[in-house]
Every structure is written in structure tokens, then in C-alpha cells.
Amino acid sequence: MSLKNVNTIKVNFKGGIISPWVLYNILVAANKYNVLYVRFGLRQQLLFDVEIEELDHITTELETLGISFEIN
């Protein structure tokens, strides 16, 4: 995955807390769209890089799940 062809998705945790079920759903969606790694940010957030070709698909799925997120 070239860094030029990826966008970073940031999921903020309200109050620094996320339920196991919501985290599981995010990870399943990320795995479905070829995300190899996720990382936790310093500001109570989950970060992962998505290839540009998969960006529309994963953002649609996250919206369907009711997950609020930011891109880059």
C-alpha cells in the first residue's frame, strides 16, 4: 500500500470509551476492505489507513453502522 494512495480514517471515542461490540463492528468493516492494521491515537481514537479505491465502500459501511468518523 503506497502512502500516496491511502486516506486515514479517524474514529473518535466519546469520553475515551468504546463498547466491545462497536469496536468489533469497526474491525470487521476494516478487515472487509483490506485494512491490515489499526492503531490507537493519543487522543482517544482509532486510526486506520484505507486505500482510495476502498474509501467509498468503507465510509458507506461505517455510516450504515452509525459510526461517526473523520477522513484525514
NUMI-676549 format. One record per residue (C-alpha): residue in three letters; x, y, z. Coordinates in steps of 0.1 Angstrom, whole numbers, plus 2048, in hexadecimal, padded with zeros to 3 digits. Example, Ala and Ser with C-alpha at 12.3 -4.5 7.8 and 13.67 -1.06 7.14 Angstrom:
2
ALA87B7D384E SER8897F5847 
//
This chain:
72
MET800800800 SER8108207F4 LEU80C83E80B LYS8008537ED ASN7E283C7E8 VAL7D483C80B ASN7BE851822 THR7BE84F847 ILE79D849859 LYS79A85587C VAL77F848894 ASN77D85D8B4 PHE77184C8D4 LYS7588608E8 GLY76786490A GLY78384D900 ILE76C82F902 ILE7608178E7 SER74B7F88EC PRO75A7D78E1 TRP73D7D28C9 VAL7437F38B7 LEU7697ED8B6 TYR7627CA8A7 ASN74B7D988C ILE7667F3883 LEU7807D8880 VAL76B7C186B ALA7637DD853 ALA7887E6852 ASN7927C284B LYS7787BF830 TYR7897DC81D ASN7AD7D081F VAL7B87E483D LEU7D67D284B TYR7DD7E786B VAL7CA7FD883 ARG7DA81389D PHE7CF8268BB GLY7D684C8BB LEU7E18608D8 ARG7BF8728DA GLN7A88558E0 GLN7A384B8BC LEU7A782E8A5 LEU7BB835885 PHE7BF820865 ASP7CA825842 VAL7B381C825 GLU7BC81A800 ILE7AB8347EB GLU79981A7D7 GLU78880C7F7 LEU78182E807 ASP75D8317FA HIS75480E804 ILE76280F828 THR75383282F THR731826823 GLU73380883A LEU73E81D858 GLU722835852 THR709818850 LEU71680C871 GLY71182F880 ILE737834886 SER742858885 PHE76485D875 GLU77B876864 ILE790871845 ASN7B487D847 
//
